[in-house]
Amino acid sequence: MLTRRDVVALLDAHGLEPSRALGQNFVVDPNTIRKVVDLAGVAPGDAVVEIGAGLGSLTTALVDAGADVTAVELDQHLVPVLRDVLAGTDARIVQADAREVDWGELLAGRERWSLVANLPYNIATPLVADLLDDVPQIERMLVMVQREAAERLAASPGTKAYGIPSVKVAYWATAEVVARVSPNVFLPRPKVESALVRVVRRPEPPTAADPDRLFALVRAGFGQRRKMLRRSLSGLVGAEAFERAGVAPESRAEALDVEAWGRLALAAP
């Protein structure tokens, strides 16, 4: 694990500084890194993929926990430093954009993976959603994200944070915010708080509804979230479908859990 002094020394030695464009905020507190690994429940032999490995502080801790680590890093300037930090370990380093990588190829050879990552704030929510949609090999995630994003990912119906990402996560997984993270553990220090959210993939979705149909309704409902569903879903869900689904047409989008959205999708195919 790297301390603040280690990170500063590495950056200075290579003439680098954190990239604002790439959303780089390096964790420089070993206690926080230890907490991440502990909350991730990493065991010896586990296959773990890390996105945004940076200078390798979390990567090193995952290796020390006995994981078989694949570290993905976009920044070509950081990759040589990462290779030096991880020299002598079995960690695999891949320079790639996590939003464009061929996940089937990257994760080939192991059926079950965990994702542990300090995700750049600007890609965190869509990336988690895409991985849930498209990469079933990833069964567990522990991700550090902006606190508001963490709350949206794990939000329950009826709360202010509940929205499209919340329904997406609930369709595929269970999620909970397991810790808050102070801005003081990062270099540079961000202006926002972070949080750790644990996401565990369900064996099966909680509804038999077609996901494309379900999320078309979810997007329409939350696109006009202040309106009653009979208005926001006008032309998509009729009065009889509301009745068959057991959903009050006077409800608003944030009142419905994923099962209720599924009933609507099944009642109004």
N, C-alpha and C positions, 0 to 999 in steps of 0.2 A: 504494500500500500504506500501511496505517496503522500507526504506531508505538504503543507503550503510551501515550505522552503524548497522541497524537492521539485515541485511543479514550476516554481519561479526559476530555479536553476536550469531545468530542462528547456524551458522556453528561451531563456537567455542564451544558453549554449548553442541553440539552433537558430537563433535570430527570429523567433516566432512570437506571436501574441495571439490571444483568443480571437477567433473570427466572429464578429457580430452578425455577419451575413449568414453564417452557418449555425447561429444560436449556440455557440460554444460557451459553456459555463462549467469549468472543471471542479469536481468535488475534491477538496483539499483537506478533509478531516477524516482521519482513519477510523474514528469511532462511528461516523456516519456510514462509511463503507462496510464496517463490520455489521452494523444494523441491517443494511440492505441484504447482505449475504444471508444473515440469520433469518430475516423475514421471508426471504425467497425459499427457504427450506432446501437449499442445495445440499445434496449428498454425494459422496464419492462415486464416480462413474456416471453421474448424470450428464446428459447432453444439454449444454447451455449455449444459447446464442445471445450475444450482446450487440446492441446497435449503438453506434456512436462511442466506440471504445476510447477515443481521445488519446490520452497519454498512458493509459493502461492501469490506473489505480484500482478500479473495480475489477478489471480483467485479472490482475495479479491475485486479488483476494478470492475470486472464483476458482482460479487454478489452485490456490493454496487449500481450498475446501475440497479439492479432489475432482472437480468437474472437468469434463471434456469440453473445452471452450472454443467456440467459433466467434471471433471478434470482427465485427463489420465496422469499417471506418471510411467515411466519404473523403475526408480531407487528405489529399495526396502529400501535403507537407507534414502531416502528423504521422503518417504510416511508417516512415523510416525510424522515427523516434519510438513509436510503439514496438517495432521489431527489436530495437535495442533493449527496451525495458523488459520485454518478454523473452529475450534470448535465453536459451537453456530450458525453456518450458515446452510443453507439447501444444500450447495454444495455436490455433490456426487463425491467421490474419487475412482478411479479405478486404481489399479496397473496392467499395461499391456503394451505390446509393440504395438505401433500404427500400425506397419507394419504387425502384426499377429492377432490383435484383431478381434473378430466377430462383425463387424460393425452393422449388422442387429440386433443382440441382444443388443448391447450397446445403440443404438438409438431407440429401440422399445418404443412405446408409444407416440411419437411425430413425425409428418410427415415432419416438416420443421425445419432445424437446421442451425445455423451459426457456423463456425469454427474460433476461434481467438487464435493465438498461436505465441510464439517465438520458431521457429523450429530449431532443431540442423542442422547445415549447411550440414552435411554429408548425411542427409536423405530428405532434404526439397523438392528438385525437383521431385524425384521419388514418394514421398508420395503425393504431390499435384496431380500429374498425376494419381496415383492409386485411389485417392478419387474421382476425376472427372470421371474416368472410372466406378467405382464400387459402389459408395455411393451417389445415387441421392438425398437422404434426405438432404445432405449438399448443401444448395442453395447459400450460400455466404461464402467467406473466407476473412479474413484479416490476413496475415501471415508476420512475421518478418523473413527475410532470408538474406543471404549474398547478397550484392548489385548486383553482377554479376548474381546471380541466379534470382533475381527479374527482372533484365533487360531481361533475357532470357524468363522468363515466360510471360512478357508483350510485347515482341518485335514485331515490324511490319515487313512485307516483305521488303527486300532490305537493311536491317540494319545488322551490323556485329553480333549482338546478336541473330538474328533470326535463329531458328533451330528447331529440332524435338519437344522440349518442347513447343516452341511457337505455333506450329501448333496444338499440342495436346490441349493446353489451348484454342486456338481459335475455335477448333471444338466444345468444350463443353461450353465455357464461354467467357465473356469479361474480360480483365485484364488491370490494370494500376498501375504503381508505384505512390504511393500517398505521400510518405515522405521518406527522408533519415534519417538514425539513426547513430549518432556518436559512435565510439568505446568506448568513455569515459563513457557511461551510463551503461556499463557492468562490472561485476566482475566474472572472470578475464577479463581484457581488451583484446578483440580479435585483431588480426593484420590486420583485414579487416573491411571495412565499411559494414553496414547493410542497409536494406531498407524495407519499408512496401509496400506490394503489395495487392491490392484488387481484388478479383476474384468473379464474379457474374455469376452463371450458366444461360445459355440460356434456354428458354422454349423448343426449339427444335434445333438440330444442323443445321448449315446453308447449308447443302448439304444432299441429299438423298443417297449418296454413302455408301456402306457397310464400317464401320470403320476399320475392319480388312484389307480389300483390300486397303483402302485409306492409312493406316499407313504402310502397306508393301511397298507401293510406296514411301512414305515419308522417310522411313528408307533407302531404296535403293538410293534415290536421295541425301540425306544428307550424306550418307556413302561415297560418292565421290563428295562432294559439289563443287569442283573446275572444275569438268567436266560438259559439256553440258548434258542436260537431255537425248538427244538421245543416249548418251553413257552410262550414269549412269543407265538409265532405259532400256538398251538394253535387249531384250528378254522378257520384261514385257509390254512395250508399243511400238506399231508399228507406222509407219509414218501416217497411216490412222487414228489411234486413236488420235494422236497429233492434226491432222486437225479437227477431230470431236469435240475435247475438246476445240479448239481455243487456244491452247498453242503452242508457238513457240518451236520446238525441240532444238533450239540453246540456250534456256533459261537455267539458272542454278537454283538449288533447292531454293536458298534464294529469288528468284524473285517471287515465286508463293504464293498467299494467300491460305487459306483453301478452298475457293470455287473453285479455279483452280485445286487444288489437287483432289477435289471431282469430277470435270469434267473429269479429267484423269482417275480416278478410274471407273467412269461410262462408259467411252468410251473404256476402255480396261479391261473388267471384267475377 
